[in-house]
Amino acid sequence: MKYETVIGLEVHIELATESKIFCSCSAKFGGEQNDHVCPACAGMPGMLPIVNKRVVDLGMTAGMMLNCHINRTTTFDKKSYYYPDLPNAYQTTQWFAPVAVNGTVEIETSKGKKNVRIKQIHMEEDAGKLVHDDWTNTTLVDFNRTSVPLIEIVSQPDLSSAEEVVAYLERLRSLLRFAKVSDCRMEQGSMRCDVNLSVRPEGSDKLGIRTEMKNMNSISAITRAIEYEVARHIDAIENGTEELVQETRRWDDVKGKSYAMRNKETAGDYRYFPDPNVMPVVIDDEWYDGIKATLPEFPEVKRARYIDQLGLGEYDADQLVESRAFCDCFEEAYAVCGNAKEVANYLISDCMNLLNKKQMTVDMLTLEGKSLGELINLVTEGKVSRPNAKKILAVMFENDINPAEYAEKEGFIVSNDTGKIEKVIAEAIASDPKAVADFKGGKEKALMALFGKCMKELKGNCDPQTLREMLIDAVNKQ
Ligand SMILES: [Zn+2]
């Protein structure tokens, strides 16, 4: 018998905010244990949460990027469960009126394009972290992560293979990074997902027994886990190797197996009810329109524009739209110098090398696009040589400098002073009569020694072609 797989995803994304969802503690990664904690996020009695507006901004942005309807009155609810890293013994989340509902995301796989429906996006707080200390046989709790804001994006069960799941996650990541909702870094846990999966005979309209794998945080693990689970379900159905039950499972990527964790809770187990401490958030037209106006051009629209209107090749356009930081810098620099190809080259090769050397990601790029455009103008006008432009770029990477002023100050401006060039050439010729004789005797390569000496003396601030011509002229006159 042939089977089909039905997959729905719950994707948790940490929002790029400075502070936590209901207090002013830092939401940044790192810090000493329990450094970013106050009575509110530690769940002290009597403390009242206040919603961080930025969280709602980003929740709405995510909703709009995924074509959702935005609920103009959105409310928070308590989801009860007891776990030591959750000091209130409930999580504040959204159940009855989440910020965004009923969206779609278009994905593309080897089978073509497909729309994945989004059921809802809700805002909620993260839990803390338990640290097990084997030495003293104790467990400590770190509340730094408690109340860090998250959104959970819940899809309908529209996905049917690991390939589609990967395409969907990559699409989410691309859209949300472009809109600066989150850096969506799976390896750092700022994007993680729960995979709900069942298998049924092809063509059947009845869903099979569903299992859930929690907290998956790498694309390769997700792919392997889905393939394993599909095979396990089919084996159970066909050969009766085990009885399938609705449950939560843990994926062990080292062993390549999934293990039962606990019976799957149903919504009733969580006893959702409206949180009386958090006021409903009402989104008026001004707020809604303001967020709508900040939405970025979609990556594929940018890509097409770069190719069709600015004349970039497909490779360059693909590299640039990988990151919003690259696109922003590219567009600012292009506005100054009008040379798309040059800007793309500097970003894709030189800036990428500098980022790699500093072990930084593209999103950490702080280079001013305007300054890059000005530097390119200096090069194309012949005022600064290419090797010296690279040196200036390396300084621009660290400091906000004006490239023209810096080039002037450091002696990087190309010399048009032929008198000076002639003097340097005369000195080089006088210091190396053998090279002169060799060149005149037919050894073309002998010129390189003289050329190098002159260029060094001129600190690279000379048009190479001009120098070469003047040098040949001078040597031939000897
Ligand atoms: Zn706090």
Residues whose N, C-alpha, C, O or C-beta is under 5 A from the ligand:
A	BS01	ZN	C23 S24 C25 H36 V37 C38 A40 C41
